[in-house]
């Protein structure tokens, strides 16, 4: 998948927000740590709920995908230990 295709997919996922696709691309590639006025978890949730697994594997670097899965699912308590 080309960089332009990735930016296009990121833009489609956030069609209802005024977020520059260049900034989204920089965020998911670890070039910047945050985007003003949006929580990283919100970005991860949107991407995970918008695209299928194979698209996510092409769209996101593995480090970002691991971070997205960890932050999203541990906060939901899906991987909490049994007490």
C-alpha positions as CSV (number, residue, x, y, z in Angstrom):
1,X,0.0,0.0,0.0
2,X,1.4,3.4,-1.0
3,X,1.7,6.3,1.4
4,X,-1.0,8.2,-0.5
5,X,-3.3,5.2,-0.2
6,X,-2.7,5.1,3.5
7,X,-3.4,8.8,3.9
8,X,-6.6,8.3,1.9
9,X,-7.8,5.5,4.2
10,X,-6.9,7.5,7.3
11,X,-8.9,10.5,5.9
12,X,-11.9,8.2,5.2
13,X,-11.8,6.9,8.8
14,X,-12.0,10.4,10.2
15,X,-14.3,11.9,7.6
16,X,-16.4,13.6,10.3
17,X,-13.4,15.3,12.0
18,X,-11.3,18.2,10.8
19,X,-7.9,16.4,11.1
20,X,-5.2,16.8,8.5
21,X,-4.3,13.4,6.9
22,X,-0.6,14.4,7.1
23,X,-0.9,14.7,10.9
24,X,-2.8,11.4,11.2
25,X,-0.2,9.7,9.1
26,X,2.6,11.2,11.2
27,X,0.8,10.0,14.4
28,X,0.3,6.4,13.3
29,X,3.9,6.2,12.1
30,X,5.2,7.4,15.5
31,X,6.6,10.7,14.1
32,X,4.5,12.7,16.6
33,X,3.1,11.6,20.0
34,X,-0.3,13.2,19.9
35,X,-2.8,15.3,17.9
36,X,-4.3,18.4,19.5
37,X,-7.9,17.9,20.8
38,X,-8.1,14.2,20.2
39,X,-7.0,11.3,22.5
40,X,-4.8,8.7,21.0
41,X,-7.2,6.0,22.3
42,X,-9.9,7.6,20.2
43,X,-7.8,7.4,17.1
44,X,-7.0,3.7,17.8
45,X,-10.7,2.9,18.5
46,X,-11.8,4.5,15.3
47,X,-9.3,2.7,13.2
48,X,-10.0,-0.7,14.9
49,X,-13.7,-0.3,14.4
50,X,-13.5,1.0,10.8
51,X,-11.2,-1.4,9.0
52,X,-10.8,-5.1,8.8
53,X,-7.7,-6.8,10.2
54,X,-5.9,-7.2,6.9
55,X,-6.4,-3.5,6.0
56,X,-5.0,-2.6,9.5
57,X,-2.0,-4.8,8.9
58,X,-1.2,-2.9,5.7
59,X,-2.1,0.5,7.1
60,X,-0.3,0.6,10.4
61,X,3.2,-0.2,11.4
62,X,3.3,-3.3,13.7
63,X,4.4,-1.1,16.7
64,X,1.4,1.1,16.3
65,X,-1.0,-1.8,15.9
66,X,0.4,-3.4,19.0
67,X,0.0,-0.1,20.9
68,X,-3.5,0.3,19.6
69,X,-4.5,-3.2,20.7
70,X,-2.9,-2.9,24.1
71,X,-4.3,0.6,25.0
72,X,-7.8,-0.2,23.7
73,X,-8.4,-3.7,25.0
74,X,-6.7,-3.4,28.4
75,X,-8.7,-0.3,29.2
76,X,-11.8,-2.3,28.4
77,X,-10.8,-5.0,30.8
78,X,-10.7,-7.7,28.1
79,X,-7.3,-9.0,29.3
80,X,-7.7,-8.5,33.0
81,X,-6.6,-11.4,35.1
82,X,-9.1,-13.4,37.1
83,X,-9.3,-12.6,40.7
